[in-house]
Amino acid sequence: MDASCIPKWYTHNMDFQLDYEDWLATECGSPPPEKWRKQMFFIAREKLKTQPEIYRDQWDDNDLIIQAHQDFAKYITDLAQVQKLST
């Protein structure tokens, strides 16, 4: 926040909340959201602008969906290992 010269009381006005999410993650000591999530957001936003009637019907982001599945699989594997250790 300080580096971007945005007063803290304007955090809600940051660019599409993505900068805010990055800042909030940093403040909490967590990693920022994955890049594929941001890319999906920008693709969806652009489709909404250019094709508002059908933007939900057709997607050209299969590569991002694959990245999401791989990311989720990693979390599921990590969760299973933690649960196994705690029993």
N, CA, C and O atoms as CSV, one atom per row, in Angstrom:
chain,resi,resn,atom,element,x,y,z
A,1,MET,N,N,0.820,-1.192,0.000
A,1,MET,CA,C,0.000,0.000,0.000
A,1,MET,C,C,0.865,1.257,0.000
A,1,MET,O,O,0.664,2.168,-0.803
A,2,ASP,N,N,1.815,1.286,0.904
A,2,ASP,CA,C,2.667,2.466,0.972
A,2,ASP,C,C,3.456,2.651,-0.319
A,2,ASP,O,O,3.639,3.775,-0.785
A,3,ALA,N,N,3.921,1.545,-0.892
A,3,ALA,CA,C,4.712,1.630,-2.121
A,3,ALA,C,C,3.888,2.173,-3.282
A,3,ALA,O,O,4.424,2.840,-4.167
A,4,SER,N,N,2.584,1.889,-3.283
A,4,SER,CA,C,1.733,2.375,-4.374
A,4,SER,C,C,1.185,3.772,-4.104
A,4,SER,O,O,0.471,4.335,-4.934
A,5,CYS,N,N,1.520,4.329,-2.942
A,5,CYS,CA,C,1.090,5.680,-2.559
A,5,CYS,C,C,-0.433,5.805,-2.475
A,5,CYS,O,O,-0.984,6.879,-2.713
A,6,ILE,N,N,-1.095,4.727,-2.145
A,6,ILE,CA,C,-2.546,4.735,-1.975
A,6,ILE,C,C,-2.834,4.747,-0.479
A,6,ILE,O,O,-2.387,3.850,0.237
A,7,PRO,N,N,-3.568,5.740,0.009
A,7,PRO,CA,C,-3.892,5.748,1.435
A,7,PRO,C,C,-4.673,4.493,1.830
A,7,PRO,O,O,-5.463,3.975,1.040
A,8,LYS,N,N,-4.453,4.016,3.030
A,8,LYS,CA,C,-5.089,2.773,3.475
A,8,LYS,C,C,-6.610,2.858,3.463
A,8,LYS,O,O,-7.276,1.837,3.293
A,9,TRP,N,N,-7.174,4.048,3.638
A,9,TRP,CA,C,-8.628,4.151,3.647
A,9,TRP,C,C,-9.232,4.039,2.252
A,9,TRP,O,O,-10.454,4.064,2.101
A,10,TYR,N,N,-8.372,3.914,1.216
A,10,TYR,CA,C,-8.849,3.702,-0.152
A,10,TYR,C,C,-8.587,2.286,-0.649
A,10,TYR,O,O,-8.618,2.049,-1.856
A,11,THR,N,N,-8.333,1.353,0.236
A,11,THR,CA,C,-8.036,-0.013,-0.205
A,11,THR,C,C,-9.188,-0.617,-0.999
A,11,THR,O,O,-8.966,-1.437,-1.890
A,12,HIS,N,N,-10.400,-0.220,-0.685
A,12,HIS,CA,C,-11.561,-0.756,-1.414
A,12,HIS,C,C,-11.620,-0.264,-2.858
A,12,HIS,O,O,-12.348,-0.843,-3.664
A,13,ASN,N,N,-10.884,0.776,-3.207
A,13,ASN,CA,C,-10.893,1.309,-4.567
A,13,ASN,C,C,-9.755,0.775,-5.435
A,13,ASN,O,O,-9.590,1.218,-6.572
A,14,MET,N,N,-8.992,-0.143,-4.933
A,14,MET,CA,C,-7.850,-0.636,-5.705
A,14,MET,C,C,-8.339,-1.392,-6.936
A,14,MET,O,O,-9.464,-1.891,-6.964
A,15,ASP,N,N,-7.497,-1.470,-7.935
A,15,ASP,CA,C,-7.836,-2.009,-9.244
A,15,ASP,C,C,-8.459,-3.397,-9.162
A,15,ASP,O,O,-7.766,-4.392,-8.947
A,16,PHE,N,N,-9.776,-3.449,-9.336
A,16,PHE,CA,C,-10.527,-4.692,-9.419
A,16,PHE,C,C,-10.291,-5.629,-8.240
A,16,PHE,O,O,-10.460,-6.841,-8.367
A,17,GLN,N,N,-9.916,-5.097,-7.140
A,17,GLN,CA,C,-9.679,-5.857,-5.914
A,17,GLN,C,C,-8.439,-6.744,-5.988
A,17,GLN,O,O,-8.038,-7.301,-4.966
A,18,LEU,N,N,-7.828,-6.894,-7.138
A,18,LEU,CA,C,-6.675,-7.788,-7.252
A,18,LEU,C,C,-5.471,-7.238,-6.498
A,18,LEU,O,O,-4.771,-7.983,-5.811
A,19,ASP,N,N,-5.233,-5.952,-6.622
A,19,ASP,CA,C,-4.141,-5.344,-5.860
A,19,ASP,C,C,-4.426,-5.459,-4.369
A,19,ASP,O,O,-3.525,-5.718,-3.571
A,20,TYR,N,N,-5.679,-5.265,-4.007
A,20,TYR,CA,C,-6.071,-5.375,-2.600
A,20,TYR,C,C,-5.837,-6.793,-2.088
A,20,TYR,O,O,-5.329,-6.980,-0.982
A,21,GLU,N,N,-6.207,-7.792,-2.889
A,21,GLU,CA,C,-5.992,-9.185,-2.475
A,21,GLU,C,C,-4.509,-9.472,-2.283
A,21,GLU,O,O,-4.126,-10.145,-1.326
A,22,ASP,N,N,-3.672,-8.967,-3.185
A,22,ASP,CA,C,-2.220,-9.146,-3.042
A,22,ASP,C,C,-1.725,-8.476,-1.766
A,22,ASP,O,O,-0.955,-9.057,-1.002
A,23,TRP,N,N,-2.178,-7.247,-1.547
A,23,TRP,CA,C,-1.766,-6.509,-0.352
A,23,TRP,C,C,-2.223,-7.218,0.910
A,23,TRP,O,O,-1.456,-7.350,1.864
A,24,LEU,N,N,-3.482,-7.678,0.920
A,24,LEU,CA,C,-4.033,-8.350,2.092
A,24,LEU,C,C,-3.281,-9.647,2.380
A,24,LEU,O,O,-2.987,-9.947,3.537
A,25,ALA,N,N,-2.974,-10.404,1.354
A,25,ALA,CA,C,-2.212,-11.636,1.535
A,25,ALA,C,C,-0.845,-11.339,2.142
A,25,ALA,O,O,-0.397,-12.043,3.046
A,26,THR,N,N,-0.186,-10.300,1.646
A,26,THR,CA,C,1.113,-9.906,2.183
A,26,THR,C,C,0.998,-9.515,3.650
A,26,THR,O,O,1.830,-9.909,4.467
A,27,GLU,N,N,-0.027,-8.744,3.985
A,27,GLU,CA,C,-0.235,-8.322,5.363
A,27,GLU,C,C,-0.453,-9.513,6.298
A,27,GLU,O,O,-0.064,-9.480,7.465
A,28,CYS,N,N,-1.080,-10.561,5.768
A,28,CYS,CA,C,-1.387,-11.752,6.574
A,28,CYS,C,C,-0.263,-12.783,6.540
A,28,CYS,O,O,-0.329,-13.797,7.234
A,29,GLY,N,N,0.764,-12.530,5.740
A,29,GLY,CA,C,1.858,-13.480,5.631
A,29,GLY,C,C,1.521,-14.677,4.761
A,29,GLY,O,O,2.130,-15.738,4.896
A,30,SER,N,N,0.563,-14.514,3.877
A,30,SER,CA,C,0.150,-15.590,2.973
A,30,SER,C,C,0.619,-15.281,1.564
A,30,SER,O,O,0.901,-14.129,1.237
A,31,PRO,N,N,0.703,-16.310,0.726
A,31,PRO,CA,C,1.061,-16.043,-0.673
A,31,PRO,C,C,-0.101,-15.361,-1.386
A,31,PRO,O,O,-1.255,-15.555,-1.006
A,32,PRO,N,N,0.188,-14.568,-2.412
A,32,PRO,CA,C,-0.892,-13.922,-3.171
A,32,PRO,C,C,-1.679,-14.965,-3.964
A,32,PRO,O,O,-1.212,-16.089,-4.149
A,33,PRO,N,N,-2.866,-14.594,-4.430
A,33,PRO,CA,C,-3.637,-15.531,-5.259
A,33,PRO,C,C,-2.837,-15.974,-6.482
A,33,PRO,O,O,-1.976,-15.245,-6.975
A,34,GLU,N,N,-3.129,-17.151,-6.950
A,34,GLU,CA,C,-2.416,-17.724,-8.084
A,34,GLU,C,C,-2.641,-16.887,-9.347
A,34,GLU,O,O,-3.675,-16.237,-9.495
A,35,LYS,N,N,-1.666,-16.913,-10.247
A,35,LYS,CA,C,-1.756,-16.129,-11.489
A,35,LYS,C,C,-2.914,-16.591,-12.362
A,35,LYS,O,O,-3.539,-15.775,-13.040
A,36,TRP,N,N,-3.213,-17.907,-12.355
A,36,TRP,CA,C,-4.301,-18.391,-13.202
A,36,TRP,C,C,-5.638,-17.789,-12.767
A,36,TRP,O,O,-6.514,-17.569,-13.603
A,37,ARG,N,N,-5.804,-17.524,-11.482
A,37,ARG,CA,C,-7.051,-16.909,-11.010
A,37,ARG,C,C,-7.202,-15.501,-11.590
A,37,ARG,O,O,-8.283,-15.112,-12.033
A,38,LYS,N,N,-6.116,-14.754,-11.581
A,38,LYS,CA,C,-6.156,-13.397,-12.120
A,38,LYS,C,C,-6.401,-13.420,-13.627
A,38,LYS,O,O,-7.165,-12.611,-14.153
A,39,GLN,N,N,-5.747,-14.353,-14.313
A,39,GLN,CA,C,-5.943,-14.453,-15.754
A,39,GLN,C,C,-7.398,-14.797,-16.078
A,39,GLN,O,O,-7.976,-14.243,-17.014
A,40,MET,N,N,-7.989,-15.711,-15.304
A,40,MET,CA,C,-9.398,-16.054,-15.521
A,40,MET,C,C,-10.285,-14.831,-15.310
A,40,MET,O,O,-11.236,-14.605,-16.058
A,41,PHE,N,N,-9.966,-14.053,-14.293
A,41,PHE,CA,C,-10.749,-12.841,-14.028
A,41,PHE,C,C,-10.696,-11.899,-15.219
A,41,PHE,O,O,-11.731,-11.402,-15.661
A,42,PHE,N,N,-9.491,-11.643,-15.747
A,42,PHE,CA,C,-9.358,-10.704,-16.861
A,42,PHE,C,C,-10.030,-11.224,-18.123
A,42,PHE,O,O,-10.620,-10.447,-18.874
A,43,ILE,N,N,-9.950,-12.518,-18.363
A,43,ILE,CA,C,-10.627,-13.109,-19.524
A,43,ILE,C,C,-12.139,-12.947,-19.376
A,43,ILE,O,O,-12.820,-12.546,-20.320
A,44,ALA,N,N,-12.660,-13.260,-18.191
A,44,ALA,CA,C,-14.104,-13.142,-17.965
A,44,ALA,C,C,-14.564,-11.693,-18.088
A,44,ALA,O,O,-15.614,-11.419,-18.668
A,45,ARG,N,N,-13.785,-10.774,-17.548
A,45,ARG,CA,C,-14.151,-9.357,-17.623
A,45,ARG,C,C,-14.181,-8.875,-19.074
A,45,ARG,O,O,-15.086,-8.145,-19.476
A,46,GLU,N,N,-13.189,-9.289,-19.850
A,46,GLU,CA,C,-13.142,-8.886,-21.254
A,46,GLU,C,C,-14.313,-9.481,-22.035
A,46,GLU,O,O,-14.914,-8.803,-22.867
A,47,LYS,N,N,-14.637,-10.754,-21.766
A,47,LYS,CA,C,-15.778,-11.377,-22.440
A,47,LYS,C,C,-17.076,-10.683,-22.068
A,47,LYS,O,O,-17.958,-10.518,-22.911
A,48,LEU,N,N,-17.199,-10.278,-20.812
A,48,LEU,CA,C,-18.403,-9.569,-20.381
A,48,LEU,C,C,-18.558,-8.260,-21.140
A,48,LEU,O,O,-19.671,-7.878,-21.501
A,49,LYS,N,N,-17.451,-7.572,-21.385
A,49,LYS,CA,C,-17.499,-6.304,-22.119
A,49,LYS,C,C,-17.832,-6.520,-23.592
A,49,LYS,O,O,-18.634,-5.783,-24.166
A,50,THR,N,N,-17.213,-7.534,-24.204
A,50,THR,CA,C,-17.336,-7.712,-25.652
A,50,THR,C,C,-18.514,-8.581,-26.068
A,50,THR,O,O,-19.030,-8.436,-27.176
A,51,GLN,N,N,-18.944,-9.481,-25.189
A,51,GLN,CA,C,-20.031,-10.402,-25.522
A,51,GLN,C,C,-20.988,-10.541,-24.332
A,51,GLN,O,O,-21.131,-11.639,-23.793
A,52,PRO,N,N,-21.632,-9.476,-23.921
A,52,PRO,CA,C,-22.418,-9.519,-22.688
A,52,PRO,C,C,-23.566,-10.531,-22.699
A,52,PRO,O,O,-23.951,-11.032,-21.643
A,53,GLU,N,N,-24.116,-10.839,-23.872
A,53,GLU,CA,C,-25.244,-11.766,-23.925
A,53,GLU,C,C,-24.806,-13.227,-23.786
A,53,GLU,O,O,-25.569,-14.061,-23.300
A,54,ILE,N,N,-23.586,-13.533,-24.210
A,54,ILE,CA,C,-23.174,-14.947,-24.243
A,54,ILE,C,C,-21.851,-15.211,-23.534
A,54,ILE,O,O,-21.257,-16.273,-23.722
A,55,TYR,N,N,-21.380,-14.273,-22.727
A,55,TYR,CA,C,-20.046,-14.420,-22.150
A,55,TYR,C,C,-19.902,-15.650,-21.258
A,55,TYR,O,O,-18.781,-16.110,-21.041
A,56,ARG,N,N,-20.983,-16.188,-20.744
A,56,ARG,CA,C,-20.914,-17.380,-19.883
A,56,ARG,C,C,-20.958,-18.683,-20.679
A,56,ARG,O,O,-20.661,-19.746,-20.133
A,57,ASP,N,N,-21.318,-18.619,-21.939
A,57,ASP,CA,C,-21.603,-19.824,-22.706
A,57,ASP,C,C,-20.388,-20.481,-23.346
A,57,ASP,O,O,-20.379,-21.699,-23.526
A,58,GLN,N,N,-19.383,-19.725,-23.688
A,58,GLN,CA,C,-18.234,-20.262,-24.403
A,58,GLN,C,C,-16.948,-19.775,-23.754
A,58,GLN,O,O,-16.771,-18.579,-23.522
A,59,TRP,N,N,-16.062,-20.706,-23.467
A,59,TRP,CA,C,-14.810,-20.364,-22.801
A,59,TRP,C,C,-13.634,-20.857,-23.625
A,59,TRP,O,O,-13.683,-21.933,-24.222
A,60,ASP,N,N,-12.590,-20.068,-23.649
A,60,ASP,CA,C,-11.364,-20.425,-24.347
A,60,ASP,C,C,-10.191,-20.407,-23.377
A,60,ASP,O,O,-9.119,-19.884,-23.682
A,61,ASP,N,N,-10.411,-20.980,-22.222
A,61,ASP,CA,C,-9.374,-20.934,-21.190
A,61,ASP,C,C,-9.049,-22.316,-20.639
A,61,ASP,O,O,-8.797,-22.472,-19.444
A,62,ASN,N,N,-9.055,-23.306,-21.505
A,62,ASN,CA,C,-8.787,-24.679,-21.055
A,62,ASN,C,C,-7.429,-24.810,-20.373
A,62,ASN,O,O,-7.281,-25.586,-19.429
A,63,ASP,N,N,-6.444,-24.060,-20.842
A,63,ASP,CA,C,-5.132,-24.122,-20.206
A,63,ASP,C,C,-5.196,-23.637,-18.760
A,63,ASP,O,O,-4.508,-24.178,-17.894
A,64,LEU,N,N,-6.012,-22.627,-18.495
A,64,LEU,CA,C,-6.155,-22.126,-17.124
A,64,LEU,C,C,-6.945,-23.105,-16.260
A,64,LEU,O,O,-6.677,-23.243,-15.066
A,65,ILE,N,N,-7.904,-23.775,-16.857
A,65,ILE,CA,C,-8.671,-24.787,-16.116
A,65,ILE,C,C,-7.753,-25.934,-15.716
A,65,ILE,O,O,-7.856,-26.450,-14.603
A,66,ILE,N,N,-6.868,-26.333,-16.601
A,66,ILE,CA,C,-5.896,-27.382,-16.273
A,66,ILE,C,C,-5.005,-26.931,-15.124
A,66,ILE,O,O,-4.739,-27.709,-14.208
A,67,GLN,N,N,-4.542,-25.687,-15.161
A,67,GLN,CA,C,-3.720,-25.153,-14.073
A,67,GLN,C,C,-4.496,-25.157,-12.758
A,67,GLN,O,O,-3.941,-25.488,-11.711
A,68,ALA,N,N,-5.766,-24.794,-12.808
A,68,ALA,CA,C,-6.594,-24.778,-11.601
A,68,ALA,C,C,-6.734,-26.185,-11.034
A,68,ALA,O,O,-6.590,-26.380,-9.827
A,69,HIS,N,N,-7.012,-27.166,-11.887
A,69,HIS,CA,C,-7.141,-28.550,-11.423
A,69,HIS,C,C,-5.837,-29.042,-10.793
A,69,HIS,O,O,-5.855,-29.708,-9.758
A,70,GLN,N,N,-4.727,-28.717,-11.410
A,70,GLN,CA,C,-3.435,-29.120,-10.850
A,70,GLN,C,C,-3.199,-28.456,-9.494
A,70,GLN,O,O,-2.686,-29.083,-8.568
A,71,ASP,N,N,-3.571,-27.205,-9.389
A,71,ASP,CA,C,-3.408,-26.481,-8.131
A,71,ASP,C,C,-4.301,-27.078,-7.047
A,71,ASP,O,O,-3.855,-27.292,-5.920
A,72,PHE,N,N,-5.558,-27.347,-7.386
A,72,PHE,CA,C,-6.482,-27.934,-6.414
A,72,PHE,C,C,-6.012,-29.324,-5.988
A,72,PHE,O,O,-6.122,-29.684,-4.816
A,73,ALA,N,N,-5.495,-30.097,-6.927
A,73,ALA,CA,C,-4.993,-31.437,-6.595
A,73,ALA,C,C,-3.851,-31.348,-5.591
A,73,ALA,O,O,-3.738,-32.187,-4.698
A,74,LYS,N,N,-3.013,-30.339,-5.735
A,74,LYS,CA,C,-1.907,-30.136,-4.798
A,74,LYS,C,C,-2.443,-29.875,-3.395
A,74,LYS,O,O,-1.937,-30.428,-2.419
A,75,TYR,N,N,-3.476,-29.026,-3.295
A,75,TYR,CA,C,-4.052,-28.718,-1.987
A,75,TYR,C,C,-4.722,-29.944,-1.371
A,75,TYR,O,O,-4.622,-30.168,-0.165
A,76,ILE,N,N,-5.393,-30.724,-2.184
A,76,ILE,CA,C,-6.060,-31.925,-1.678
A,76,ILE,C,C,-5.029,-32.918,-1.160
A,76,ILE,O,O,-5.225,-33.525,-0.107
A,77,THR,N,N,-3.935,-33.086,-1.891
A,77,THR,CA,C,-2.863,-33.978,-1.467
A,77,THR,C,C,-2.249,-33.478,-0.164
A,77,THR,O,O,-2.027,-34.264,0.757
A,78,ASP,N,N,-1.975,-32.189,-0.082
A,78,ASP,CA,C,-1.413,-31.610,1.138
A,78,ASP,C,C,-2.364,-31.786,2.314
A,78,ASP,O,O,-1.923,-32.108,3.417
A,79,LEU,N,N,-3.646,-31.583,2.100
A,79,LEU,CA,C,-4.639,-31.722,3.162
A,79,LEU,C,C,-4.704,-33.159,3.642
A,79,LEU,O,O,-4.787,-33.412,4.844
A,80,ALA,N,N,-4.668,-34.100,2.714
A,80,ALA,CA,C,-4.708,-35.512,3.087
A,80,ALA,C,C,-3.492,-35.881,3.936
A,80,ALA,O,O,-3.612,-36.638,4.900
A,81,GLN,N,N,-2.341,-35.355,3.584
A,81,GLN,CA,C,-1.133,-35.639,4.354
A,81,GLN,C,C,-1.222,-35.045,5.759
A,81,GLN,O,O,-0.810,-35.681,6.729
A,82,VAL,N,N,-1.753,-33.841,5.868
A,82,VAL,CA,C,-1.891,-33.209,7.191
A,82,VAL,C,C,-2.883,-33.988,8.046
A,82,VAL,O,O,-2.647,-34.208,9.234
A,83,GLN,N,N,-3.969,-34.396,7.453
A,83,GLN,CA,C,-4.977,-35.158,8.198
A,83,GLN,C,C,-4.410,-36.507,8.625
A,83,GLN,O,O,-4.715,-36.985,9.717
A,84,LYS,N,N,-3.605,-37.115,7.794
A,84,LYS,CA,C,-3.002,-38.396,8.110
A,84,LYS,C,C,-2.033,-38.246,9.284
A,84,LYS,O,O,-1.983,-39.110,10.160
A,85,LEU,N,N,-1.270,-37.163,9.306
A,85,LEU,CA,C,-0.314,-36.921,10.385
A,85,LEU,C,C,-1.013,-36.602,11.707
A,85,LEU,O,O,-0.487,-36.912,12.776
A,86,SER,N,N,-2.195,-35.985,11.638
A,86,SER,CA,C,-2.874,-35.581,12.873
A,86,SER,C,C,-3.652,-36.720,13.516
A,86,SER,O,O,-4.145,-36.561,14.633
A,87,THR,N,N,-3.779,-37.863,12.849
A,87,THR,CA,C,-4.494,-38.995,13.451
A,87,THR,C,C,-3.573,-39.967,14.123
A,87,THR,O,O,-4.029,-40.969,14.673
